[in-house]
Amino acid sequence: MEHIGKHMAGLPSKRDRATERGDLMKYFMEHLNVSRKKDKIPPLTMPRMGRILQAIPTKDLYYLKSVCDQSKDFSKKFWWEINPKKHER
């Protein structure tokens, strides 16, 4: 009798299931944690990034990424852009 793992070798594992949204969350987390480390603030985690970005559609995350990349201060621009009170009129 063969081990069941031998038959399951062709299936993707849970770790292999990368998504666009997950990649963007990692991107933001890595960039934000650089400035947080300088300020001696605990680093952000993936669950926390998920909670922060949960109401923002993936297509808008691409816009947010481009805006933050173009700014002088990535962290400052990120936090300003995701704050809905800054965009009320």
C-alpha positions in Angstrom: 0.0 0.0 0.0 1.3 3.4 -1.0 1.3 6.5 1.3 -1.5 9.0 0.6 1.1 11.8 0.2 2.4 10.3 -2.9 -1.0 10.7 -4.6 -1.4 14.2 -3.4 2.0 15.5 -4.7 0.4 17.2 -7.7 -2.0 19.3 -5.7 -1.1 22.8 -4.6 -0.5 23.2 -0.9 -2.1 26.0 1.2 1.3 27.8 1.2 1.4 27.9 -2.6 -1.9 29.8 -2.9 -0.6 33.3 -3.3 -3.1 36.0 -4.4 -2.7 39.5 -5.8 -4.3 41.0 -2.7 -1.9 39.0 -0.4 1.1 40.2 -2.5 0.0 43.8 -2.1 -0.6 43.4 1.6 3.0 42.1 2.0 4.3 45.0 -0.1 2.6 47.6 2.1 3.5 45.8 5.3 7.2 45.6 4.3 7.4 49.3 3.4 5.5 50.5 6.4 7.5 48.3 8.8 10.7 50.1 7.8 9.5 53.4 9.1 7.9 51.8 12.1 11.2 50.2 13.1 12.9 53.6 12.9 10.2 55.0 15.2 10.5 52.0 17.6 6.8 51.0 17.0 6.0 47.3 16.8 5.8 45.9 13.3 2.6 45.3 11.5 1.5 41.7 10.9 -0.4 40.2 8.0 -3.7 39.8 10.0 -3.5 43.5 11.0 -2.8 44.6 7.4 -5.9 42.5 6.4 -8.0 44.3 8.9 -6.7 47.8 7.8 -7.3 47.1 4.1 -10.4 45.0 4.3 -12.8 47.7 3.0 -10.5 48.7 0.1 -11.1 46.8 -3.2 -8.0 45.2 -4.8 -8.1 47.6 -7.8 -7.9 50.5 -5.4 -4.9 49.0 -3.7 -3.0 49.2 -7.0 -3.8 52.9 -7.1 -2.8 53.3 -3.4 0.5 51.6 -4.2 1.3 53.9 -7.1 0.4 57.0 -5.1 2.6 55.9 -2.2 5.5 55.0 -4.4 5.4 58.5 -5.9 5.4 60.3 -2.6 8.5 61.3 -0.6 7.2 59.6 2.6 5.6 56.3 1.8 4.2 55.7 5.4 2.8 59.2 5.8 1.0 59.1 2.4 -0.3 55.6 3.1 -1.9 56.5 6.4 -3.3 59.8 5.0 -4.9 58.0 2.0 -6.6 55.2 3.9 -8.2 57.6 6.4 -11.8 58.3 5.2 -12.1 61.5 7.3 -9.4 63.1 5.2 -11.5 62.7 2.0 -14.9 64.0 3.2 -16.2 67.2 1.6 
